[in-house]
Amino acid sequence: MCGHHLLHGAHSYPDDHRRAEAPTVYAPPAAATRPCPQCHAPLQEDFVFCPRCGAEVLTACPACHRAVRADWTHCAYCGADLLAEKANASAHSQH
C-alpha cells in the first residue's frame, strides 16, 4: 500500500470481492416470562405484581418490596427479617 492510502483509505476495484462486515448490534436477551395466574398477561419472572390486573404474583419483602421466596427467613436484598415481618402482619390482622 502506498502512502496516499493512509489519507483517504484504500481504493476499491470492481473485481475486489472483499465485503465490509456489518456492525454487530447488541440485543439484550428477552426477559423470561410467565403468565399471570389471574388475567394470563405475560409477566417477567421478577415481577411481584401483575401490571395489568394488580394481582400479587410473588411475595414481596415488606421493607424493600423486592421479590422474595417463600422459604427465605431474611430478604436477600435488604436483610429484613421476613419471619418477624410475617408475625407482625398476622398480629395486626387479628386485631
Secondary structure, 3 states (H helix, E strand, C coil): CCCCHHHHCCCCCCCCCCCCCCCCCCCCCCCCEEECCCCCCEEECCCCECCCCCCECCEECCCCCCEECCCCCECCCCCCEHHHHHHHHHHHHHC
